[in-house]
Amino acid sequence: DTTRKAELSSVTQYWTHPKTALVYADALSQYQLSPEHPLRPIRLRHMHELMRASGLLDLGNVASPAPRVATKQEIETSHDPDYVSIVEAISNGAIAPGMGEFGLGTSDNPVRPGIYETTALCVGSTLSASELVTSGKADVAFAPAGGVHHHAMPRSAAGFGIFNDAVIAMKAMVAAGLRVAYIDIDCHHGDGVQMGHYDSDQVLTISIHESGQWLFPGTGYVQEIGSGDGKGYSVNVPLAPYTQDDEWHATFDEVIPPLVRAFKPDVLFTQLGIDTHFQDPLTHLSLTTQGFNLAVKKLGVLATEIGKWVAVGGGGYDLSAVARSWTLALASMANFNLPEDVPMSFTSLSNLTTFADIPPAPAEQQYLSEIQTHNTQTLNEIRSLIFPKFGI
């Protein structure tokens, strides 16, 4: 509609040529969790090749700085030293009979040589992005290898996550006196990030996800609103399975922009998981690439008002959806219009023809009614529990 188009066009009024950084190195894609593991880091290589083929990496306002490696001291700001040490020992080939208590050695979080080094580089990519933005060297910085560790807990691995890069980076920003709004659009609840800031009023965490009633990690209900000083600053938006673009955006629009604007953060930090895609093999939401990119554009509107935007990747287990969606995201961040068709020169993945999807068939009326009822109940609970805290 006209209002939505006007909102999106306002991006150009602030950042015509935003200083955009893609923080990436091929080393972030060159390892394997296990032969059968659904998280395939090679997805980042496909993404990077599509960005290159699309001309994004040649733009004058897009830089490609290399990530640094996070130090052990930085990792230990958010993780128990015993846990960090056992990850390091396993990485160097040690046998660790007590690793089970730390969530390691499971099918979700298998152990492997180099696990510490690759994760420290991933954390470092997120720290690099946040440092570029907070120093003013970039308006927006995207670290696509980050974000996937959003389930990692202070003393344990969980949900493919080892060290929680988002928590580590935001704790550093808070220590520097900055207030941060964290928006997580991954299909899974960002439980590790929520825990990392649950008692803080300096970080507003908002996670919009498939309800834990149906999906790992089984948390992320509206009633999880924070504790102590952080009461009211933890916001969860659990949605029904098979929620599609329009219904997802109606909920997003109702909750996220007004809360972020009321919070008045110094930095916007977004986790851009694309396991919400209708072809994702692990989840049940039904977004398209264009529905995802519309969310990125809306986050961009908020970012231009705030002035600083750090973005990380997240879940995403369909290789085509990852490559196309994160390429679209970088283009939106850089205020660049991609063509409709995937360039012919891109050959890393087969059968990619367009950036946009043909949307899935609408849910049958009976199920659509159930989806809408569930999502309306979620909204009503947020209005009751959260909005009064922010004068909304």
C-alpha positions as CSV (number, residue, x, y, z in Angstrom):
1,D,0.0,0.0,0.0
2,T,1.0,3.7,-0.3
3,T,2.0,4.0,3.4
4,R,4.4,1.0,3.2
5,K,6.0,2.3,-0.1
6,A,6.5,5.7,1.5
7,E,8.1,4.1,4.5
8,L,10.5,2.1,2.4
9,S,11.4,5.0,0.1
10,S,12.5,7.0,3.2
11,V,15.7,5.0,3.3
12,T,17.1,7.0,0.5
13,Q,16.4,10.3,2.4
14,Y,19.0,9.3,5.0
15,W,21.6,7.1,3.4
16,T,21.8,7.6,-0.3
17,H,25.1,5.8,-0.5
18,P,25.5,4.2,3.0
19,K,29.0,3.1,3.9
20,T,28.4,-0.6,3.9
21,A,30.8,-3.3,5.0
22,L,30.6,-7.1,4.3
23,V,32.8,-8.8,6.9
24,Y,33.7,-12.2,5.4
25,A,36.6,-14.5,4.7
26,D,36.5,-17.8,2.9
27,A,37.9,-19.6,6.0
28,L,34.4,-19.1,7.5
29,S,33.0,-21.5,4.9
30,Q,35.8,-24.1,4.7
31,Y,34.9,-26.6,7.4
32,Q,32.2,-29.1,8.2
33,L,30.4,-29.8,11.5
34,S,29.8,-33.5,10.5
35,P,29.0,-35.2,7.2
36,E,25.3,-35.3,8.0
37,H,24.9,-32.0,9.7
38,P,22.2,-29.7,8.3
39,L,24.4,-26.6,8.9
40,R,26.7,-26.4,6.0
41,P,29.2,-23.5,6.2
42,I,29.8,-23.9,2.4
43,R,26.5,-21.9,2.1
44,L,28.6,-18.8,2.8
45,R,30.8,-19.5,-0.2
46,H,27.7,-19.8,-2.4
47,M,26.4,-16.5,-1.0
48,H,29.7,-14.7,-1.6
49,E,29.9,-15.9,-5.2
50,L,26.4,-14.7,-5.9
51,M,27.2,-11.3,-4.3
52,R,30.3,-11.1,-6.5
53,A,28.4,-12.2,-9.7
54,S,25.7,-9.6,-8.9
55,G,28.3,-6.7,-8.8
56,L,27.7,-5.9,-5.2
57,L,31.4,-6.3,-4.2
58,D,32.4,-3.7,-6.9
59,L,30.1,-0.9,-5.6
60,G,31.9,2.2,-4.4
61,N,30.1,2.2,-1.1
62,V,30.7,-1.5,-0.3
63,A,33.9,-2.5,1.5
64,S,35.0,-6.1,2.2
65,P,37.2,-6.0,5.3
66,A,38.6,-9.3,6.6
67,P,37.4,-10.4,10.0
68,R,39.7,-10.6,13.0
69,V,39.9,-13.5,15.5
70,A,38.2,-13.0,18.8
71,T,40.5,-13.3,21.8
72,K,39.9,-15.8,24.6
73,Q,39.4,-12.8,27.0
74,E,36.6,-11.5,24.7
75,I,34.9,-14.9,24.6
76,E,35.1,-15.2,28.3
77,T,33.1,-12.0,28.8
78,S,30.1,-14.1,28.0
79,H,31.2,-17.7,28.6
80,D,32.4,-19.7,31.6
81,P,36.2,-20.1,31.4
82,D,35.9,-23.9,32.1
83,Y,33.6,-24.2,29.0
84,V,35.9,-22.1,26.8
85,S,38.9,-24.2,27.9
86,I,37.3,-27.5,27.1
87,V,36.3,-26.3,23.6
88,E,39.9,-25.2,23.1
89,A,41.2,-28.6,24.4
90,I,38.9,-30.5,22.1
91,S,39.9,-28.3,19.2
92,N,43.5,-29.3,19.8
93,G,42.7,-33.0,19.8
94,A,42.3,-33.7,23.5
95,I,39.8,-36.4,24.8
96,A,37.3,-34.7,27.1
97,P,35.2,-37.3,28.9
98,G,33.2,-34.5,30.7
99,M,32.2,-32.7,27.5
100,G,28.6,-33.9,27.7
101,E,27.9,-31.5,30.6
102,F,28.9,-28.7,28.3
103,G,26.5,-29.7,25.5
104,L,29.4,-30.9,23.3
105,G,29.6,-34.2,21.4
106,T,25.9,-34.3,20.5
107,S,24.5,-34.6,16.9
108,D,23.6,-30.9,17.1
109,N,27.0,-29.9,18.4
110,P,29.6,-32.5,17.3
111,V,33.2,-32.0,18.3
112,R,35.9,-31.7,15.6
113,P,39.5,-30.5,15.3
114,G,39.6,-26.7,14.9
115,I,36.2,-26.1,16.5
116,Y,37.7,-23.3,18.7
117,E,39.5,-21.5,15.9
118,T,36.7,-21.5,13.4
119,T,34.2,-20.3,16.1
120,A,36.6,-17.6,17.4
121,L,36.9,-16.3,13.8
122,C,33.1,-16.3,13.5
123,V,32.9,-14.3,16.8
124,G,35.6,-12.0,15.5
125,S,33.7,-11.3,12.3
126,T,30.8,-10.1,14.4
127,L,33.1,-8.0,16.6
128,S,34.7,-6.6,13.5
129,A,31.3,-5.6,12.2
130,S,30.3,-3.9,15.4
131,E,33.6,-2.1,15.7
132,L,33.3,-0.7,12.1
133,V,29.8,0.6,12.9
134,T,30.5,2.0,16.4
135,S,33.7,3.8,15.2
136,G,31.8,5.4,12.3
137,K,33.8,3.7,9.6
138,A,30.6,2.1,8.4
139,D,27.0,2.9,8.6
140,V,26.0,-0.7,8.3
141,A,28.2,-3.8,8.6
142,F,27.0,-7.3,7.8
143,A,28.8,-10.4,9.2
144,P,26.9,-13.3,7.6
145,A,28.9,-16.0,9.5
146,G,27.6,-14.6,12.8
147,G,24.2,-15.1,14.4
148,V,24.0,-18.8,13.9
149,H,25.4,-19.2,17.5
150,H,22.4,-17.5,19.0
151,H,21.4,-20.6,21.1
152,A,24.8,-20.9,22.8
153,M,24.6,-20.5,26.5
154,P,27.2,-19.2,29.0
155,R,28.3,-22.7,30.0
156,S,27.2,-24.9,27.1
157,A,26.8,-25.4,23.4
158,A,23.3,-25.6,22.0
159,G,21.5,-25.7,18.7
160,F,24.6,-25.6,16.5
161,G,26.0,-22.7,18.6
162,I,29.4,-22.8,20.5
163,F,30.2,-19.2,21.4
164,N,27.4,-16.6,21.3
165,D,28.9,-13.9,19.1
166,A,25.9,-11.6,19.4
167,V,26.0,-11.6,23.2
168,I,29.8,-11.0,23.2
169,A,29.6,-8.1,20.7
170,M,26.6,-6.5,22.4
171,K,28.2,-6.8,25.9
172,A,31.2,-4.9,24.4
173,M,28.9,-2.2,23.1
174,V,27.1,-1.9,26.4
175,A,30.4,-1.6,28.2
176,A,31.2,1.3,25.9
177,G,28.0,3.0,27.1
178,L,25.7,2.2,24.1
179,R,22.1,1.0,24.2
180,V,21.4,-1.7,21.7
181,A,18.1,-2.9,20.1
182,Y,18.5,-6.6,19.1
183,I,16.0,-7.9,16.5
184,D,16.2,-11.6,15.7
185,I,14.1,-12.8,12.7
186,D,15.4,-16.4,12.7
187,C,12.8,-19.1,12.7
188,H,14.1,-20.3,16.1
189,H,13.8,-18.3,19.3
190,G,17.1,-16.5,20.1
191,D,17.2,-18.0,23.6
192,G,20.9,-17.7,24.2
193,V,20.9,-14.0,23.3
194,Q,17.8,-13.5,25.5
195,M,19.6,-15.1,28.4
196,G,22.7,-13.1,27.9
197,H,20.8,-9.8,28.5
198,Y,17.8,-11.0,30.5
199,D,18.4,-8.7,33.4
200,S,19.6,-5.6,31.4
201,D,17.7,-2.5,30.5
202,Q,20.5,-1.5,28.1
203,V,19.6,-4.2,25.5
204,L,16.1,-4.6,24.1
205,T,15.9,-8.1,22.7
206,I,13.1,-8.9,20.3
207,S,12.7,-12.3,18.7
208,I,10.0,-13.1,16.1
209,H,10.0,-16.8,15.5
210,E,8.0,-20.0,15.1
211,S,6.5,-20.8,18.5
212,G,8.4,-23.1,20.8
213,Q,5.2,-25.1,21.1
214,W,6.3,-26.7,17.8
215,L,10.0,-26.0,17.3
216,F,13.4,-26.1,19.1
217,P,14.4,-24.7,21.6
218,G,10.9,-24.9,23.1
219,T,11.1,-21.4,24.5
220,G,10.3,-17.8,23.4
221,Y,6.9,-17.4,24.9
222,V,5.5,-13.9,25.4
223,Q,5.6,-14.3,29.1
224,E,9.5,-14.4,29.1
225,I,9.8,-10.6,29.6
226,G,13.1,-10.3,31.5
227,S,14.0,-10.0,35.1
228,G,15.3,-7.3,37.5
229,D,16.3,-4.2,35.6
230,G,15.6,-6.0,32.4
231,K,11.9,-6.7,33.1
232,G,10.0,-5.7,30.0
233,Y,13.1,-5.5,27.8
234,S,12.8,-9.1,26.6
235,V,10.2,-9.4,23.9
236,N,9.1,-12.6,22.2
237,V,6.8,-12.9,19.2
238,P,5.9,-16.6,18.8
239,L,4.1,-17.3,15.5
240,A,2.1,-20.3,14.3
241,P,3.6,-22.8,11.8
242,Y,2.9,-22.0,8.1
243,T,2.7,-18.3,8.7
244,Q,3.3,-16.6,5.3
245,D,4.6,-13.3,4.3
246,D,1.5,-11.1,4.8
247,E,0.6,-12.4,8.2
248,W,4.3,-12.4,9.3
249,H,4.7,-8.7,8.3
250,A,1.4,-7.7,9.9
251,T,2.8,-8.9,13.2
252,F,6.2,-7.5,12.6
253,D,4.7,-4.0,11.8
254,E,2.6,-4.1,14.9
255,V,5.5,-4.9,17.3
256,I,9.0,-4.1,16.2
257,P,9.0,-0.5,14.8
258,P,7.1,1.0,17.7
259,L,9.1,-0.8,20.4
260,V,12.5,0.1,18.8
261,R,11.5,3.7,18.4
262,A,10.3,3.9,22.0
263,F,13.5,2.3,23.3
264,K,15.7,4.9,21.4
265,P,18.8,2.7,21.0
266,D,22.2,3.9,19.9
267,V,22.8,0.8,17.7
268,L,20.5,-1.5,15.8
269,F,21.7,-5.2,15.9
270,T,19.8,-7.6,13.7
271,Q,20.1,-11.4,13.3
272,L,18.9,-12.3,9.8
273,G,18.3,-16.0,9.9
274,I,16.6,-17.3,6.7
275,D,15.3,-20.6,8.0
276,T,11.9,-18.9,7.9
277,H,11.9,-19.8,4.2
278,F,9.1,-22.1,3.0
279,Q,11.7,-24.6,1.6
280,D,13.8,-24.8,4.7
281,P,14.1,-28.5,5.8
282,L,14.1,-27.9,9.5
283,T,11.3,-25.4,10.1
284,H,7.6,-24.6,9.4
285,L,7.2,-20.9,8.7
286,S,6.5,-20.0,5.0
287,L,8.3,-16.8,4.1
288,T,9.6,-16.1,0.6
289,T,12.9,-14.4,-0.3
290,Q,11.0,-11.2,-1.1
291,G,9.2,-11.4,2.2
292,F,12.5,-11.7,4.0
293,N,14.0,-8.8,2.0
294,L,11.0,-6.6,2.8
295,A,11.8,-7.2,6.5
296,V,15.5,-6.2,5.9
297,K,14.3,-3.0,4.2
298,K,12.0,-2.2,7.1
299,L,14.9,-2.8,9.5
300,G,16.9,-0.5,7.3
301,V,14.3,2.3,7.8
302,L,14.8,1.9,11.6
303,A,18.6,1.8,11.1
304,T,18.7,5.1,9.2
305,E,16.8,6.8,12.1
306,I,19.3,5.3,14.6
307,G,22.4,5.8,12.5
308,K,24.2,2.6,13.3
309,W,23.4,-0.9,12.0
310,V,25.1,-4.2,12.8
311,A,23.7,-7.3,11.0
312,V,24.6,-11.0,11.3
313,G,23.4,-14.1,9.6
314,G,21.8,-17.0,11.4
315,G,19.9,-20.2,10.5
316,G,19.2,-21.2,6.9
317,Y,19.5,-24.7,5.7
318,D,18.3,-24.4,2.1
319,L,21.3,-23.3,0.1
320,S,19.4,-21.5,-2.5
321,A,17.4,-19.5,0.0
322,V,20.6,-18.5,1.9
323,A,22.5,-17.4,-1.2
324,R,19.6,-15.3,-2.6
325,S,18.3,-13.9,0.6
326,W,21.6,-12.7,2.0
327,T,22.6,-11.3,-1.4
328,L,19.3,-9.4,-1.4
329,A,20.0,-8.2,2.2
330,L,23.4,-6.8,1.3
331,A,21.9,-5.0,-1.7
332,S,19.2,-3.5,0.5
333,M,21.8,-2.4,3.0
334,A,23.9,-0.7,0.3
335,N,20.7,0.8,-1.3
336,F,21.4,-1.0,-4.6
337,N,18.7,-2.5,-6.8
338,L,19.4,-6.0,-8.0
339,P,18.0,-7.2,-11.3
340,E,15.2,-9.7,-11.1
341,D,17.3,-12.6,-12.6
342,V,20.2,-14.3,-11.0
343,P,23.3,-13.5,-13.2
344,M,24.2,-16.2,-15.8
345,S,27.8,-16.1,-14.5
346,F,26.7,-17.5,-11.2
347,T,27.3,-21.3,-11.4
348,S,28.0,-22.3,-7.7
349,L,24.4,-23.6,-7.3
350,S,22.3,-25.0,-10.1
351,N,18.7,-24.0,-11.0
352,L,18.8,-20.5,-9.6
353,T,17.0,-18.2,-12.0
354,T,15.4,-15.4,-10.0
355,F,16.0,-13.7,-6.7
356,A,12.3,-13.8,-5.9
357,D,10.3,-16.9,-5.2
358,I,7.0,-18.1,-6.6
359,P,5.1,-18.0,-3.3
360,P,3.8,-21.2,-1.9
361,A,0.1,-21.9,-2.1
362,P,-2.0,-20.2,0.6
363,A,-3.0,-22.2,3.6
364,E,-6.5,-23.8,3.5
365,Q,-9.1,-21.5,5.1
366,Q,-9.4,-23.8,8.1
367,Y,-5.7,-23.6,8.8
368,L,-5.4,-19.9,7.9
369,S,-8.1,-19.2,10.6
370,E,-6.0,-21.2,13.2
371,I,-2.8,-19.4,12.2
372,Q,-4.5,-16.0,12.5
373,T,-6.1,-16.9,15.8
374,H,-2.7,-17.9,17.3
375,N,-0.9,-14.9,16.0
376,T,-3.6,-12.5,17.2
377,Q,-3.4,-14.0,20.6
378,T,0.4,-13.4,20.6
379,L,-0.2,-9.7,19.7
380,N,-2.8,-9.2,22.4
381,E,-0.4,-10.7,25.0
382,I,2.4,-8.4,23.9
383,R,0.1,-5.4,24.0
384,S,-0.8,-6.3,27.6
385,L,2.6,-7.4,28.9
386,I,5.1,-5.2,27.0
387,F,3.6,-2.1,25.5
388,P,2.7,-0.4,28.7
389,K,6.4,-0.5,29.8
390,F,7.2,1.7,26.8
391,G,4.1,3.9,26.9
392,I,2.6,2.4,23.8
